Amino acid sequence: MWYLPAKCRDDIAELFCPPHVVPEARKRSLQASLSIDLVTGYDLRIAEDRKRANHEFQEANPRLLLTGPPWSAMSQLQNLSPPSHHKEVKLSEGINMLESAMDEQEKQLERKWVFA
């Protein structure tokens, strides 16, 4: 049995993605207005920007949420250089961004929509 979730404003939204899919979706007459990334003015390392992004996602209620958190801090290539404070900070930031993406994905499931 299909469950029809609450009305959505957007068909597609992007998290940790510069606007790639959203402009293409618009060309195909889909509703898409939200790309959350550094290049669009959101620094998700900052609590206020995370709060603002969360509010935007609630408003947009997208059917499909595309997430692409940065993986560079968790790459095996990091093992090629010696441990440092800089690497620890980057790893911590990377984990926080991954957790932010997972939080939004969980909310997406609660809204009965999908993510990728």
N, CA, C and O atoms as a GROMACS GRO file, in nm:
protein
  464
    1MET      N    1   0.084  -0.117   0.000
    1MET     CA    2   0.000   0.000   0.000
    1MET      C    3   0.090   0.124   0.000
    1MET      O    4   0.186   0.133   0.077
    2TRP      N    5   0.057   0.219  -0.087
    2TRP     CA    6   0.131   0.344  -0.095
    2TRP      C    7   0.076   0.443   0.005
    2TRP      O    8  -0.045   0.455   0.024
    3TYR      N    9   0.166   0.513   0.069
    3TYR     CA   10   0.129   0.621   0.159
    3TYR      C   11   0.170   0.750   0.091
    3TYR      O   12   0.286   0.766   0.053
    4LEU      N   13   0.078   0.843   0.076
    4LEU     CA   14   0.109   0.971   0.014
    4LEU      C   15   0.145   1.072   0.123
    4LEU      O   16   0.057   1.116   0.198
    5PRO      N   17   0.273   1.109   0.133
    5PRO     CA   18   0.316   1.202   0.238
    5PRO      C   19   0.260   1.341   0.219
    5PRO      O   20   0.194   1.372   0.120
    6ALA      N   21   0.288   1.423   0.317
    6ALA     CA   22   0.245   1.563   0.313
    6ALA      C   23   0.296   1.629   0.185
    6ALA      O   24   0.393   1.584   0.124
    7LYS      N   25   0.230   1.734   0.148
    7LYS     CA   26   0.266   1.806   0.026
    7LYS      C   27   0.411   1.854   0.031
    7LYS      O   28   0.459   1.900   0.135
    8CYS      N   29   0.477   1.843  -0.080
    8CYS     CA   30   0.615   1.891  -0.087
    8CYS      C   31   0.620   2.017  -0.173
    8CYS      O   32   0.538   2.037  -0.263
    9ARG      N   33   0.718   2.102  -0.142
    9ARG     CA   34   0.740   2.220  -0.226
    9ARG      C   35   0.833   2.183  -0.341
    9ARG      O   36   0.813   2.227  -0.454
   10ASP      N   37   0.933   2.101  -0.311
   10ASP     CA   38   1.035   2.065  -0.410
   10ASP      C   39   1.032   1.916  -0.441
   10ASP      O   40   1.005   1.833  -0.355
   11ASP      N   41   1.062   1.885  -0.565
   11ASP     CA   42   1.079   1.745  -0.603
   11ASP      C   43   1.218   1.696  -0.562
   11ASP      O   44   1.234   1.581  -0.521
   12ILE      N   45   1.318   1.783  -0.574
   12ILE     CA   46   1.457   1.745  -0.550
   12ILE      C   47   1.527   1.856  -0.472
   12ILE      O   48   1.504   1.974  -0.496
   13ALA      N   49   1.615   1.815  -0.378
   13ALA     CA   50   1.703   1.909  -0.308
   13ALA      C   51   1.839   1.843  -0.294
   13ALA      O   52   1.852   1.721  -0.297
   14GLU      N   53   1.942   1.927  -0.280
   14GLU     CA   54   2.080   1.878  -0.268
   14GLU      C   55   2.140   1.924  -0.136
   14GLU      O   56   2.121   2.039  -0.095
   15LEU      N   57   2.212   1.836  -0.070
   15LEU     CA   58   2.283   1.867   0.054
   15LEU      C   59   2.429   1.830   0.037
   15LEU      O   60   2.461   1.720  -0.007
   16PHE      N   61   2.518   1.922   0.071
   16PHE     CA   62   2.662   1.908   0.049
   16PHE      C   63   2.692   1.893  -0.100
   16PHE      O   64   2.782   1.820  -0.139
   17CYS      N   65   2.616   1.964  -0.181
   17CYS     CA   66   2.633   1.958  -0.326
   17CYS      C   67   2.619   2.098  -0.383
   17CYS      O   68   2.521   2.167  -0.355
   18PRO      N   69   2.716   2.140  -0.463
   18PRO     CA   70   2.690   2.264  -0.536
   18PRO      C   71   2.575   2.238  -0.634
   18PRO      O   72   2.548   2.123  -0.668
   19PRO      N   73   2.509   2.341  -0.680
   19PRO     CA   74   2.393   2.320  -0.767
   19PRO      C   75   2.429   2.250  -0.898
   19PRO      O   76   2.477   2.313  -0.992
   20HIS      N   77   2.407   2.121  -0.903
   20HIS     CA   78   2.426   2.044  -1.026
   20HIS      C   79   2.292   1.987  -1.072
   20HIS      O   80   2.249   2.010  -1.184
   21VAL      N   81   2.228   1.913  -0.985
   21VAL     CA   82   2.103   1.845  -1.019
   21VAL      C   83   1.985   1.943  -1.019
   21VAL      O   84   1.897   1.933  -1.104
   22VAL      N   85   1.984   2.036  -0.925
   22VAL     CA   86   1.872   2.130  -0.916
   22VAL      C   87   1.851   2.209  -1.046
   22VAL      O   88   1.738   2.216  -1.092
   23PRO      N   89   1.955   2.267  -1.106
   23PRO     CA   90   1.932   2.338  -1.234
   23PRO      C   91   1.882   2.245  -1.344
   23PRO      O   92   1.798   2.284  -1.425
   24GLU      N   93   1.933   2.123  -1.347
   24GLU     CA   94   1.887   2.027  -1.449
   24GLU      C   95   1.742   1.987  -1.425
   24GLU      O   96   1.665   1.969  -1.519
   25ALA      N   97   1.705   1.973  -1.298
   25ALA     CA   98   1.566   1.938  -1.265
   25ALA      C   99   1.471   2.049  -1.311
   25ALA      O  100   1.362   2.022  -1.363
   26ARG      N  101   1.512   2.172  -1.291
   26ARG     CA  102   1.429   2.285  -1.335
   26ARG      C  103   1.407   2.284  -1.486
   26ARG      O  104   1.298   2.314  -1.534
   27LYS      N  105   1.512   2.249  -1.560
   27LYS     CA  106   1.500   2.241  -1.706
   27LYS      C  107   1.396   2.138  -1.748
   27LYS      O  108   1.338   2.147  -1.856
   28ARG      N  109   1.373   2.041  -1.661
   28ARG     CA  110   1.278   1.933  -1.691
   28ARG      C  111   1.144   1.954  -1.620
   28ARG      O  112   1.067   1.860  -1.600
   29SER      N  113   1.118   2.079  -1.583
   29SER     CA  114   0.992   2.122  -1.521
   29SER      C  115   0.966   2.060  -1.385
   29SER      O  116   0.850   2.047  -1.344
   30LEU      N  117   1.071   2.021  -1.314
   30LEU     CA  118   1.056   1.974  -1.177
   30LEU      C  119   1.076   2.092  -1.083
   30LEU      O  120   1.146   2.188  -1.116
   31GLN      N  121   1.016   2.085  -0.966
   31GLN     CA  122   1.035   2.188  -0.865
   31GLN      C  123   1.165   2.158  -0.791
   31GLN      O  124   1.180   2.050  -0.733
   32ALA      N  125   1.254   2.250  -0.792
   32ALA     CA  126   1.383   2.233  -0.724
   32ALA      C  127   1.440   2.371  -0.695
   32ALA      O  128   1.462   2.450  -0.787
   33SER      N  129   1.464   2.399  -0.568
   33SER     CA  130   1.514   2.532  -0.534
   33SER      C  131   1.626   2.527  -0.431
   33SER      O  132   1.679   2.632  -0.394
   34LEU      N  133   1.664   2.410  -0.383
   34LEU     CA  134   1.752   2.404  -0.267
   34LEU      C  135   1.878   2.322  -0.293
   34LEU      O  136   1.873   2.202  -0.318
   35SER      N  137   1.992   2.391  -0.288
   35SER     CA  138   2.124   2.328  -0.292
   35SER      C  139   2.201   2.384  -0.174
   35SER      O  140   2.239   2.502  -0.173
   36ILE      N  141   2.225   2.301  -0.075
   36ILE     CA  142   2.293   2.344   0.047
   36ILE      C  143   2.440   2.306   0.036
   36ILE      O  144   2.474   2.188   0.035
   37ASP      N  145   2.527   2.407   0.028
   37ASP     CA  146   2.670   2.382   0.012
   37ASP      C  147   2.745   2.512   0.044
   37ASP      O  148   2.685   2.619   0.053
   38LEU      N  149   2.875   2.501   0.061
   38LEU     CA  150   2.958   2.621   0.082
   38LEU      C  151   2.938   2.724  -0.029
   38LEU      O  152   2.930   2.843  -0.002
   39VAL      N  153   2.930   2.676  -0.154
   39VAL     CA  154   2.920   2.770  -0.267
   39VAL      C  155   2.785   2.840  -0.273
   39VAL      O  156   2.770   2.940  -0.344
   40THR      N  157   2.685   2.790  -0.200
   40THR     CA  158   2.555   2.856  -0.197
   40THR      C  159   2.533   2.932  -0.067
   40THR      O  160   2.422   2.977  -0.039
   41GLY      N  161   2.641   2.947   0.013
   41GLY     CA  162   2.632   3.030   0.132
   41GLY      C  163   2.606   2.957   0.262
   41GLY      O  164   2.575   3.021   0.363
   42TYR      N  165   2.617   2.827   0.264
   42TYR     CA  166   2.597   2.749   0.386
   42TYR      C  167   2.729   2.682   0.426
   42TYR      O  168   2.783   2.601   0.352
   43ASP      N  169   2.778   2.716   0.544
   43ASP     CA  170   2.895   2.648   0.600
   43ASP      C  171   2.843   2.560   0.712
   43ASP      O  172   2.821   2.607   0.823
   44LEU      N  173   2.822   2.433   0.682
   44LEU     CA  174   2.757   2.344   0.776
   44LEU      C  175   2.846   2.304   0.893
   44LEU      O  176   2.808   2.220   0.975
   45ARG      N  177   2.963   2.362   0.901
   45ARG     CA  178   3.046   2.346   1.022
   45ARG      C  179   2.997   2.443   1.129
   45ARG      O  180   3.031   2.429   1.246
   46ILE      N  181   2.917   2.541   1.089
   46ILE     CA  182   2.866   2.645   1.179
   46ILE      C  183   2.722   2.609   1.220
   46ILE      O  184   2.637   2.583   1.135
   47ALA      N  185   2.698   2.609   1.350
   47ALA     CA  186   2.567   2.567   1.403
   47ALA      C  187   2.451   2.648   1.345
   47ALA      O  188   2.346   2.592   1.312
   48GLU      N  189   2.468   2.778   1.330
   48GLU     CA  190   2.361   2.864   1.277
   48GLU      C  191   2.327   2.827   1.133
   48GLU      O  192   2.210   2.827   1.095
   49ASP      N  193   2.427   2.794   1.053
   49ASP     CA  194   2.402   2.753   0.914
   49ASP      C  195   2.333   2.616   0.910
   49ASP      O  196   2.247   2.593   0.824
   50ARG      N  197   2.369   2.526   1.002
   50ARG     CA  198   2.300   2.396   1.009
   50ARG      C  199   2.153   2.416   1.044
   50ARG      O  200   2.065   2.350   0.988
   51LYS      N  201   2.128   2.507   1.138
   51LYS     CA  202   1.990   2.536   1.178
   51LYS      C  203   1.911   2.595   1.061
   51LYS      O  204   1.796   2.557   1.036
   52ARG      N  205   1.974   2.688   0.989
   52ARG     CA  206   1.910   2.751   0.873
   52ARG      C  207   1.881   2.647   0.764
   52ARG      O  208   1.774   2.648   0.703
   53ALA      N  209   1.977   2.556   0.741
   53ALA     CA  210   1.958   2.450   0.641
   53ALA      C  211   1.844   2.357   0.683
   53ALA      O  212   1.762   2.317   0.601
   54ASN      N  213   1.841   2.323   0.810
   54ASN     CA  214   1.734   2.236   0.860
   54ASN      C  215   1.597   2.300   0.834
   54ASN      O  216   1.504   2.234   0.790
   55HIS      N  217   1.587   2.429   0.863
   55HIS     CA  218   1.461   2.501   0.839
   55HIS      C  219   1.426   2.499   0.690
   55HIS      O  220   1.310   2.476   0.653
   56GLU      N  221   1.524   2.521   0.604
   56GLU     CA  222   1.501   2.519   0.460
   56GLU      C  223   1.450   2.383   0.413
   56GLU      O  224   1.359   2.375   0.330
   57PHE      N  225   1.509   2.275   0.467
   57PHE     CA  226   1.463   2.141   0.428
   57PHE      C  227   1.321   2.116   0.475
   57PHE      O  228   1.242   2.053   0.404
   58GLN      N  229   1.288   2.163   0.594
   58GLN     CA  230   1.151   2.146   0.642
   58GLN      C  231   1.052   2.218   0.553
   58GLN      O  232   0.944   2.167   0.524
   59GLU      N  233   1.090   2.338   0.509
   59GLU     CA  234   1.003   2.416   0.420
   59GLU      C  235   0.990   2.351   0.283
   59GLU      O  236   0.880   2.344   0.227
   60ALA      N  237   1.100   2.303   0.229
   60ALA     CA  238   1.100   2.246   0.094
   60ALA      C  239   1.034   2.109   0.092
   60ALA      O  240   0.966   2.075  -0.005
   61ASN      N  241   1.052   2.031   0.200
   61ASN     CA  242   0.996   1.896   0.208
   61ASN      C  243   1.018   1.820   0.076
   61ASN      O  244   0.921   1.773   0.016
   62PRO      N  245   1.144   1.808   0.031
   62PRO     CA  246   1.168   1.749  -0.102
   62PRO      C  247   1.134   1.600  -0.108
   62PRO      O  248   1.152   1.526  -0.011
   63ARG      N  249   1.086   1.557  -0.224
   63ARG     CA  250   1.059   1.414  -0.246
   63ARG      C  251   1.189   1.335  -0.248
   63ARG      O  252   1.195   1.223  -0.196
   64LEU      N  253   1.293   1.393  -0.308
   64LEU     CA  254   1.424   1.327  -0.319
   64LEU      C  255   1.530   1.420  -0.265
   64LEU      O  256   1.543   1.535  -0.309
   65LEU      N  257   1.608   1.371  -0.170
   65LEU     CA  258   1.719   1.445  -0.114
   65LEU      C  259   1.848   1.379  -0.158
   65LEU      O  260   1.873   1.262  -0.128
   66LEU      N  261   1.930   1.454  -0.229
   66LEU     CA  262   2.061   1.404  -0.272
   66LEU      C  263   2.166   1.455  -0.175
   66LEU      O  264   2.177   1.575  -0.152
   67THR      N  265   2.243   1.363  -0.116
   67THR     CA  266   2.345   1.403  -0.020
   67THR      C  267   2.482   1.361  -0.070
   67THR      O  268   2.499   1.253  -0.127
   68GLY      N  269   2.580   1.447  -0.048
   68GLY     CA  270   2.717   1.417  -0.089
   68GLY      C  271   2.815   1.475   0.011
   68GLY      O  272   2.893   1.563  -0.024
   69PRO      N  273   2.813   1.425   0.136
   69PRO     CA  274   2.906   1.482   0.234
   69PRO      C  275   3.051   1.461   0.192
   69PRO      O  276   3.082   1.362   0.126
   70PRO      N  277   3.138   1.553   0.230
   70PRO     CA  278   3.278   1.540   0.190
   70PRO      C  279   3.345   1.420   0.258
   70PRO      O  280   3.332   1.400   0.379
   71TRP      N  281   3.414   1.342   0.180
   71TRP     CA  282   3.479   1.221   0.230
   71TRP      C  283   3.630   1.236   0.242
   71TRP      O  284   3.695   1.145   0.292
   72SER      N  285   3.687   1.346   0.198
   72SER     CA  286   3.832   1.358   0.193
   72SER      C  287   3.898   1.337   0.328
   72SER      O  288   4.006   1.279   0.335
   73ALA      N  289   3.836   1.383   0.436
   73ALA     CA  290   3.896   1.368   0.568
   73ALA      C  291   3.902   1.222   0.613
   73ALA      O  292   3.982   1.186   0.699
   74MET      N  293   3.816   1.138   0.554
   74MET     CA  294   3.812   0.996   0.594
   74MET      C  295   3.878   0.905   0.492
   74MET      O  296   3.873   0.783   0.503
   75SER      N  297   3.939   0.965   0.393
   75SER     CA  298   4.004   0.888   0.288
   75SER      C  299   4.127   0.813   0.341
   75SER      O  300   4.196   0.863   0.430
   76GLN      N  301   4.152   0.696   0.287
   76GLN     CA  302   4.272   0.621   0.323
   76GLN      C  303   4.399   0.696   0.284
   76GLN      O  304   4.506   0.668   0.338
   77LEU      N  305   4.388   0.788   0.191
   77LEU     CA  306   4.504   0.869   0.152
   77LEU      C  307   4.557   0.952   0.269
   77LEU      O  308   4.673   0.991   0.270
   78GLN      N  309   4.472   0.979   0.368
   78GLN     CA  310   4.515   1.053   0.487
   78GLN      C  311   4.624   0.978   0.562
   78GLN      O  312   4.702   1.039   0.635
   79ASN      N  313   4.631   0.846   0.545
   79ASN     CA  314   4.732   0.765   0.614
   79ASN      C  315   4.872   0.785   0.556
   79ASN      O  316   4.970   0.741   0.616
   80LEU      N  317   4.881   0.851   0.442
   80LEU     CA  318   5.012   0.873   0.380
   80LEU      C  319   5.092   0.983   0.450
   80LEU      O  320   5.214   0.991   0.435
   81SER      N  321   5.024   1.068   0.524
   81SER     CA  322   5.095   1.174   0.595
   81SER      C  323   5.089   1.147   0.745
   81SER      O  324   4.997   1.081   0.793
   82PRO      N  325   5.187   1.199   0.819
   82PRO     CA  326   5.192   1.172   0.964
   82PRO      C  327   5.075   1.238   1.037
   82PRO      O  328   5.016   1.334   0.988
   83PRO      N  329   5.042   1.186   1.154
   83PRO     CA  330   4.934   1.248   1.234
   83PRO      C  331   4.965   1.394   1.265
   83PRO      O  332   5.081   1.432   1.283
   84SER      N  333   4.861   1.475   1.269
   84SER     CA  334   4.878   1.616   1.301
   84SER      C  335   4.747   1.670   1.358
   84SER      O  336   4.641   1.610   1.344
   85HIS      N  337   4.759   1.785   1.421
   85HIS     CA  338   4.639   1.851   1.474
   85HIS      C  339   4.544   1.888   1.359
   85HIS      O  340   4.422   1.874   1.372
   86HIS      N  341   4.601   1.933   1.248
   86HIS     CA  342   4.520   1.971   1.132
   86HIS      C  343   4.436   1.852   1.083
   86HIS      O  344   4.318   1.867   1.054
   87LYS      N  345   4.498   1.734   1.075
   87LYS     CA  346   4.426   1.614   1.031
   87LYS      C  347   4.314   1.578   1.129
   87LYS      O  348   4.206   1.537   1.088
   88GLU      N  349   4.340   1.593   1.258
   88GLU     CA  350   4.238   1.563   1.359
   88GLU      C  351   4.119   1.657   1.346
   88GLU      O  352   4.004   1.615   1.355
   89VAL      N  353   4.147   1.785   1.324
   89VAL     CA  354   4.040   1.883   1.308
   89VAL      C  355   3.958   1.851   1.184
   89VAL      O  356   3.835   1.852   1.188
   90LYS      N  357   4.026   1.821   1.072
   90LYS     CA  358   3.955   1.789   0.947
   90LYS      C  359   3.871   1.663   0.962
   90LYS      O  360   3.759   1.656   0.911
   91LEU      N  361   3.923   1.562   1.032
   91LEU     CA  362   3.848   1.439   1.055
   91LEU      C  363   3.724   1.467   1.139
   91LEU      O  364   3.616   1.417   1.110
   92SER      N  365   3.741   1.547   1.243
   92SER     CA  366   3.627   1.583   1.328
   92SER      C  367   3.520   1.657   1.248
   92SER      O  368   3.401   1.629   1.262
   93GLU      N  369   3.563   1.752   1.164
   93GLU     CA  370   3.468   1.825   1.079
   93GLU      C  371   3.398   1.730   0.982
   93GLU      O  372   3.278   1.740   0.962
   94GLY      N  373   3.475   1.638   0.923
   94GLY     CA  374   3.418   1.543   0.829
   94GLY      C  375   3.314   1.455   0.895
   94GLY      O  376   3.209   1.428   0.836
   95ILE      N  377   3.342   1.409   1.016
   95ILE     CA  378   3.246   1.325   1.089
   95ILE      C  379   3.120   1.405   1.121
   95ILE      O  380   3.009   1.354   1.109
   96ASN      N  381   3.138   1.531   1.163
   96ASN     CA  382   3.021   1.616   1.192
   96ASN      C  383   2.934   1.636   1.068
   96ASN      O  384   2.811   1.634   1.077
   97MET      N  385   2.997   1.657   0.953
   97MET     CA  386   2.920   1.677   0.829
   97MET      C  387   2.850   1.547   0.788
   97MET      O  388   2.737   1.551   0.740
   98LEU      N  389   2.916   1.435   0.805
   98LEU     CA  390   2.853   1.306   0.776
   98LEU      C  391   2.732   1.285   0.867
   98LEU      O  392   2.627   1.239   0.822
   99GLU      N  393   2.748   1.318   0.995
   99GLU     CA  394   2.635   1.305   1.088
   99GLU      C  395   2.521   1.399   1.049
   99GLU      O  396   2.404   1.362   1.061
  100SER      N  397   2.554   1.520   1.004
  100SER     CA  398   2.450   1.613   0.959
  100SER      C  399   2.373   1.555   0.841
  100SER      O  400   2.250   1.564   0.835
  101ALA      N  401   2.446   1.496   0.747
  101ALA     CA  402   2.381   1.434   0.630
  101ALA      C  403   2.291   1.320   0.675
  101ALA      O  404   2.179   1.306   0.627
  102MET      N  405   2.341   1.238   0.768
  102MET     CA  406   2.262   1.125   0.816
  102MET      C  407   2.137   1.172   0.892
  102MET      O  408   2.032   1.110   0.882
  103ASP      N  409   2.149   1.281   0.966
  103ASP     CA  410   2.032   1.338   1.035
  103ASP      C  411   1.925   1.380   0.934
  103ASP      O  412   1.807   1.351   0.952
  104GLU      N  413   1.968   1.448   0.828
  104GLU     CA  414   1.871   1.489   0.725
  104GLU      C  415   1.810   1.368   0.654
  104GLU      O  416   1.692   1.369   0.620
  105GLN      N  417   1.890   1.264   0.633
  105GLN     CA  418   1.838   1.143   0.570
  105GLN      C  419   1.733   1.076   0.659
  105GLN      O  420   1.632   1.027   0.609
  106GLU      N  421   1.758   1.073   0.789
  106GLU     CA  422   1.660   1.017   0.882
  106GLU      C  423   1.530   1.096   0.879
  106GLU      O  424   1.421   1.039   0.877
  107LYS      N  425   1.541   1.229   0.877
  107LYS     CA  426   1.422   1.313   0.869
  107LYS      C  427   1.347   1.288   0.738
  107LYS      O  428   1.224   1.289   0.734
  108GLN      N  429   1.424   1.266   0.633
  108GLN     CA  430   1.363   1.237   0.502
  108GLN      C  431   1.280   1.108   0.511
  108GLN      O  432   1.169   1.102   0.457
  109LEU      N  433   1.334   1.008   0.576
  109LEU     CA  434   1.259   0.883   0.594
  109LEU      C  435   1.134   0.904   0.678
  109LEU      O  436   1.029   0.847   0.649
  110GLU      N  437   1.145   0.986   0.783
  110GLU     CA  438   1.028   1.016   0.867
  110GLU      C  439   0.918   1.084   0.787
  110GLU      O  440   0.800   1.065   0.813
  111ARG      N  441   0.958   1.165   0.688
  111ARG     CA  442   0.860   1.233   0.603
  111ARG      C  443   0.807   1.141   0.493
  111ARG      O  444   0.722   1.182   0.414
  112LYS      N  445   0.857   1.018   0.490
  112LYS     CA  446   0.815   0.917   0.390
  112LYS      C  447   0.863   0.949   0.250
  112LYS      O  448   0.802   0.906   0.152
  113TRP      N  449   0.973   1.024   0.240
  113TRP     CA  450   1.035   1.052   0.111
  113TRP      C  451   1.165   0.975   0.102
  113TRP      O  452   1.196   0.897   0.193
  114VAL      N  453   1.241   0.992  -0.003
  114VAL     CA  454   1.363   0.913  -0.026
  114VAL      C  455   1.486   1.003  -0.033
  114VAL      O  456   1.476   1.125  -0.047
  115PHE      N  457   1.602   0.938  -0.023
  115PHE     CA  458   1.730   1.009  -0.034
  115PHE      C  459   1.828   0.922  -0.110
  115PHE      O  460   1.810   0.801  -0.123
  116ALA      N  461   1.933   0.986  -0.160
  116ALA     CA  462   2.040   0.913  -0.228
  116ALA      C  463   2.172   0.978  -0.194
  116ALA      O  464   2.277   0.933  -0.241
   0.00000   0.00000   0.00000
